[in-house]
Amino acid sequence: MIRALVLIPIFYLLSGCAALYKPTTSNTAVYDLGIQQQRSQNESRSLNQKTKSLLVVDASAPSWLDNTAIQYRLLYHNPSQAYTYANSRWRAPPAIILTQIIRDRIITNTGEQVVKNSSAAKTDYILHLELEEFIQAFDTINDSHVIIGLRASLIERGSRNLLAQKDFTIKKDSPTADAVGAVLAFGSAGNQLIGELIDWLTMQLSSR
C-alpha cells in the first residue's frame, strides 16, 4: 500500500514532464521569390564611363501588404475581399524581399554604386520604390494569375528634384491554382519587373 502511494506522485510527475517537453511541429511552408540574377539589356557599359552613386531606399508598402502573408482574391466570387493561405507565407514581407533583389541586380547589371542607408554615404541619386500590388487573383476556381505593381521614382539627392517616375505592372498566369503556383508566378513576374526597372534606370542615369 505504501509503495502504491509513493508511485502515484512519481507517475504524475513524469507525465507532466513528458507533456512539458512534447515536441511541436509546424506545417507552414515558407517561401521567397527565388529570382536568379539575369543580365539587363542595357548592361554593356564602357569601363571608363563614370559610375554614379545611388541610394536605394527600402520599398514602402500599404499596411495590408506589410506582412508575410501570401494573399489572393476570388474575382469570380467576391473581388473586394482579400484572403490569405493558412499554411504558406513569405520569408519576409514582399517589399523587403524585392528591395534586396533590386539592389543586387542594380550592382550586377549596371555597375553603379549602391547604398541602402542614408547615413552611410552621400549619394548622387535616390531611388524610391513603392510596392502597390502583390496578390494572386483567381478568375475561376482553377485559373489564377499574379499581379505585381511597383512605382519607381528617381530623385536627385542634392536638389531633391524628381527626375523621373514610372509605374510598372506585371501579370503572370499561375501554373497551379494554389500557393505553390502563386510563388512560381510571383518569381517569374518579379524577374520581369526587375529587368524592366533596371533597363529604365540605366536609361535615366546614362542621360545625366
N, C-alpha and C positions, 0 to 999 in steps of 0.2 A: 504493500500500500504506500509506503514511504517512497519507494522507487518511482511509482507512478506519478506521485505528486511532484517529484523532482523533475521528471521528464517533460511534464506538461509545459512549464515555462520555457524550457530549452527548445522545445518544438516550435513554440510561437516566436521565440527569438530568432531562430533560423529561418522561419517562414518570412518574418519581417525583413531580414537581410536579403533574402532572395528577391523579394518584391522591390526593395530599395535599389538593388543593383541590376534589375532586369534591363537587358539591352533594348534600345529603341531603334527602329529602322524608319527611314524616310523614303517614300516612293516618288518624291518630287524630282523631276528631270530639270537640270539647269543647262542653259544654252548661251552661247554668244553667236556672233554673226559668222565667224569662221571665214572672213574675207581674206583671200590671198592678194598680196600686192601685185598689181599689174601696171605696166608702163602706160603712161598717158600718151596721147597722140602728139602732144607738144613737148615731149620730153627732151628732144635733141636741143642742146644749148652749146654755144661756144664757150670754151674753157676760160677765155679772157673776158667773158661777159660778166659785168658786175652783178653780184647777188644782192638781194635785198633782205632785210630782217623783218620778220612777221610775227606778231603776237596772235596766236590762235586761242581765243577765249573759249572756255568751256561752253558748249552749246546750251542754250536755255530751252525749256520745255514747259508747256502748260501743266498745271498741277495734276491733271488726270494722266499725264504721261510720265511724271516724275516718280516712277516706281519700277519694280522689276516684273510686273505682271505682263503676260502675253495676252493682248486684248483682241477681241473680234466683235463684229456686228453681224446681225442677221438681216440683210437688206430685204429679204422676201417676207420677213415676219414683223420686225419692229426696228427699223433702221436708226431710230433715235436713241436706242439703248445699247450700251457697251457691256460686253461680258468678258470674263477672264477665265483662262484654263485653270482648273483646280490643281493639277499635278504637274504643271510646267511653268517655268519662269525664266527670265533673263538673268545672266550672271551679275549684271549691273543695269541701272536704268539705260534705255536705248541712247539717250543723248550723250551719256558718258562713254559708252562703247563707240559710238560714231566719232566723237571728238578725237579719241586716241588714234583711231584708224586714219582719220583725216590728217592729223599731224604727221603720222608716219609716212603717209603717201605723199604729202607735200614735200617732205625732206627727200624722199626717194626719187620722186619724179621731176622735181624742179631744181633741186639743189639750193633752194632758199634757206636762210637761217630762220629757224622756228623756235620760239619760246612759248611756254604755257603759263607763265606767271608774270603779271605786270610789274612786279617788284624786282624781277630777276635782271632785267636789262632794258635799255631804251631801244625801241624798235622803230623802223620806218613806217610800218603799216599795222593795222589791226584787222583781223578777220573775225567778224561777229557772226555767229551761227544761231538760228532759231529753228528748232525741230517743231513743226506744226502738226504733223500727222505721222502716225506709225501704228497701223492697225491692219488686221485681216478682215476682209469683208466677204460674206457668203451671199452669192447671187441666188443659189438654190442650196438645198441640203447637201449636195455633193460637189458643188462648184464654188470655188472661192479664189480670191486674189488678195494681194497685199498692196498697201499704199504707203509710200514714204513722201512726206512733204517737208522741204527744208528751204529756209530763206538765208542767203549769204549776203553780207554787207562788207565791203572793203572800205576802210576808213584810214585817212592819213593821220598818223599819230600826232604830229606837231600841231596841225591846224584843227584837228577833229572834224574835218570836212568829209562828208560821204562822197566817195569817188565813184562807186558802182554798187549796184544791188541786183540780185537775181533770185527768182523763185524756181526751185527745182521740184518737180513732181514725177515720181516713178511708180508705175504699176506693173506687177508681175503676177501671173497665174500661179496658184499653189498646186504642186504636183499631187498632193493629197489633202483631203478636207479635214485636217486635224492640226495639232500643234506642231508636229514634225514637218508637215507640209508648209506651214506658215514660216517656220525657221529657215527652211531651204529657200523659200521665195524671198524672204527678207534679206538673206545673204546675197542672192543674185541682184535684187533691186538696189541694195546698198552699194554693191560693187559698181553698178552702172551709174548711180547717182554721184558717187565719189569721183569716178572717172570724168564725168561731165563737169563737176565742180573744179577739178584740177585743171582741165582744159580752159575753163572760163577764167580762173585765177591767173594762170600762166599768161593768157592773152592780155589781161588787165595790167599785170606787173611789167610785161615786156614793153608796153607802150608808155611807160613812165620813167 
